[in-house]
Amino acid sequence: MQTISNAIQINHCLLKTVLQNAKLVIDATCGNGLDTLFLAENSPVAKIYAFDIQPAAVENTKQQTLPYKNKITYICDSHSNVKKYIKQIPIDVAVFNLGYLPGASHLIMTHTKTTLETLDIMRQLLKTNGIISITAYPGHTEGKREYNALLNYTKAMDKHTYTVGWYQLHNHIDAPALCWIEKQG
């Protein structure tokens, strides 16, 4: 069993440090609420916005994060509409866990076009030294398309403004991949 090598575990290890002083955190894809719960548990002063397009996902997240409900705003809408809801800027951390809702229809999932559009928006709202983390899943058709588009998108980002790193298990075919973007000071 993997103890600390998959993309989500690595992401959580990296996020713990930056969440300590975060004031505004976005979970762009709240799903079943596990990332939102992690964000709430590890960001003592942050206001958290949890987005998902599926009402069931938002409800799952509400149930999962009940002890933290006062610091979380739950939004049943696309993360591409983030500017409609976020008036306080800049964002300290934005987290994306792409793909589809585990245990639900695989026909409803994130899509390359919307993900890239939202990433553009989040970059505009991100504070200096802020973080965007993206877990991508190249193991299905749209996930592979999204992953490849993100590789190309992040490779073209200005190295004087953003530092981009990727982590993926090398000996696992189509393993989830973590993209870590930091806006430089």
C-alpha positions as CSV (number, residue, x, y, z in Angstrom):
1,M,0.0,0.0,0.0
2,Q,1.2,3.5,-0.8
3,T,1.9,5.5,2.2
4,I,2.7,8.9,0.8
5,S,3.3,8.6,-2.9
6,N,0.1,9.2,-4.8
7,A,-0.8,12.7,-6.2
8,I,-3.5,13.5,-3.6
9,Q,-1.2,12.6,-0.6
10,I,1.6,14.7,-2.0
11,N,-0.8,17.6,-2.7
12,H,-2.0,17.5,0.9
13,C,1.6,17.5,2.3
14,L,2.4,20.5,0.2
15,L,-0.8,22.3,1.0
16,K,-0.4,22.0,4.8
17,T,2.2,24.7,5.0
18,V,0.5,27.2,2.8
19,L,-2.9,26.8,4.4
20,Q,-1.6,27.9,7.8
21,N,-1.8,31.6,6.9
22,A,-4.4,31.4,4.0
23,K,-7.3,33.8,4.2
24,L,-9.2,32.8,1.0
25,V,-9.3,29.2,-0.3
26,I,-11.2,27.8,-3.2
27,D,-12.1,24.2,-3.7
28,A,-13.0,24.3,-7.4
29,T,-14.4,20.8,-7.5
30,C,-15.7,19.8,-4.1
31,G,-17.0,16.3,-5.1
32,N,-17.5,14.1,-2.0
33,G,-16.0,16.8,0.3
34,L,-12.7,15.2,1.2
35,D,-10.5,18.0,-0.1
36,T,-12.9,20.6,1.4
37,L,-12.6,18.8,4.7
38,F,-8.8,18.8,4.5
39,L,-8.7,22.5,3.6
40,A,-11.0,23.3,6.5
41,E,-9.0,21.3,9.0
42,N,-5.7,22.8,7.9
43,S,-6.5,26.5,7.4
44,P,-7.3,28.0,10.8
45,V,-8.4,31.4,9.5
46,A,-9.4,30.9,5.9
47,K,-12.8,31.5,4.3
48,I,-13.4,28.5,2.0
49,Y,-15.6,28.4,-1.1
50,A,-16.5,24.9,-2.3
51,F,-17.8,24.7,-5.9
52,D,-19.4,21.8,-7.8
53,I,-21.9,21.6,-10.6
54,Q,-23.7,18.6,-9.1
55,P,-26.2,19.2,-6.2
56,A,-25.3,15.7,-4.8
57,A,-21.6,16.7,-4.6
58,V,-22.4,19.9,-2.8
59,E,-24.7,18.0,-0.4
60,N,-22.0,15.3,0.2
61,T,-19.5,18.1,0.9
62,K,-21.9,19.8,3.4
63,Q,-22.3,16.5,5.3
64,Q,-18.6,15.8,5.2
65,T,-17.7,19.2,6.5
66,L,-20.4,19.8,9.1
67,P,-18.1,20.9,11.9
68,Y,-16.6,23.6,9.7
69,K,-19.8,24.8,8.0
70,N,-19.4,28.4,9.3
71,K,-16.1,28.9,7.4
72,I,-17.3,27.3,4.1
73,T,-19.6,28.7,1.5
74,Y,-21.1,25.9,-0.6
75,I,-21.8,26.8,-4.3
76,C,-23.7,24.6,-6.7
77,D,-22.3,26.2,-9.9
78,S,-19.4,25.8,-12.3
79,H,-16.0,27.0,-11.0
80,S,-15.8,29.1,-14.2
81,N,-18.3,31.4,-12.5
82,V,-15.9,32.0,-9.5
83,K,-15.9,35.8,-10.0
84,K,-19.7,35.9,-9.5
85,Y,-19.2,34.7,-5.9
86,I,-15.8,35.8,-4.8
87,K,-15.7,39.5,-4.0
88,Q,-12.8,39.3,-1.5
89,I,-9.5,38.9,-3.4
90,P,-6.8,37.8,-3.7
91,I,-7.0,34.1,-3.5
92,D,-4.4,32.3,-1.4
93,V,-5.0,28.7,-2.6
94,A,-7.2,27.2,-5.3
95,V,-7.5,23.4,-5.5
96,F,-8.8,21.4,-8.5
97,N,-9.4,17.6,-8.3
98,L,-10.5,17.0,-11.9
99,G,-12.5,14.2,-13.4
100,Y,-15.9,12.9,-12.3
101,L,-17.6,12.4,-8.9
102,P,-16.6,9.0,-7.5
103,G,-19.7,6.8,-7.1
104,A,-21.7,8.9,-9.5
105,S,-22.2,9.1,-13.3
106,H,-19.0,9.2,-15.3
107,L,-20.9,11.2,-17.9
108,I,-20.7,14.3,-15.7
109,M,-17.1,15.4,-15.4
110,T,-14.7,18.3,-15.8
111,H,-13.9,19.4,-19.3
112,T,-10.7,20.8,-20.8
113,K,-12.2,24.0,-22.1
114,T,-13.9,25.0,-18.8
115,T,-10.8,23.9,-16.8
116,L,-8.5,26.1,-18.8
117,E,-10.9,29.0,-18.7
118,T,-11.2,28.7,-14.9
119,L,-7.4,28.4,-14.6
120,D,-7.0,31.7,-16.4
121,I,-9.5,33.3,-14.0
122,M,-7.8,31.8,-10.9
123,R,-4.4,33.0,-12.1
124,Q,-5.8,36.6,-12.3
125,L,-7.3,36.4,-8.7
126,L,-4.2,34.6,-7.2
127,K,-2.1,36.5,-4.8
128,T,1.7,36.7,-5.0
129,N,3.1,33.4,-3.5
130,G,-0.4,31.9,-3.9
131,I,-0.9,28.3,-5.0
132,I,-3.1,26.6,-7.5
133,S,-3.0,22.8,-7.3
134,I,-4.6,20.5,-9.8
135,T,-5.0,16.8,-9.6
136,A,-5.6,15.4,-13.1
137,Y,-6.7,11.9,-14.2
138,P,-5.3,10.8,-17.6
139,G,-6.9,7.3,-17.2
140,H,-10.0,8.1,-19.2
141,T,-10.5,9.9,-22.5
142,E,-11.5,13.4,-21.4
143,G,-9.1,13.1,-18.5
144,K,-6.3,12.4,-20.9
145,R,-7.3,15.3,-23.1
146,E,-7.5,17.6,-20.0
147,Y,-4.1,16.3,-18.7
148,N,-2.3,16.9,-22.1
149,A,-3.9,20.4,-22.4
150,L,-2.7,21.3,-18.9
151,L,0.8,20.1,-19.6
152,N,0.9,22.4,-22.7
153,Y,-0.8,25.3,-20.9
154,T,1.5,25.2,-17.9
155,K,4.6,24.7,-20.0
156,A,3.8,28.0,-21.8
157,M,3.4,30.0,-18.5
158,D,5.8,32.8,-18.0
159,K,8.6,31.4,-15.8
160,H,9.2,34.9,-14.3
161,T,5.7,35.0,-13.0
162,Y,4.9,31.3,-12.2
163,T,6.7,28.3,-11.0
164,V,5.1,25.1,-12.2
165,G,5.9,21.6,-11.0
166,W,4.4,18.2,-11.9
167,Y,4.4,15.0,-9.9
168,Q,3.2,11.6,-11.2
169,L,4.0,8.0,-10.3
170,H,6.4,7.0,-13.1
171,N,5.8,3.2,-13.1
172,H,2.0,3.4,-13.0
173,I,0.3,3.7,-16.4
174,D,-2.0,6.8,-16.5
175,A,-1.6,7.5,-12.8
176,P,-3.2,10.7,-11.4
177,A,-0.9,13.6,-11.8
178,L,-0.4,16.7,-9.6
179,C,0.3,20.1,-11.0
180,W,1.5,22.7,-8.6
181,I,1.5,26.3,-9.7
182,E,3.0,29.1,-7.5
183,K,2.7,32.8,-8.4
184,Q,6.1,34.3,-7.8
185,G,6.8,37.4,-5.8
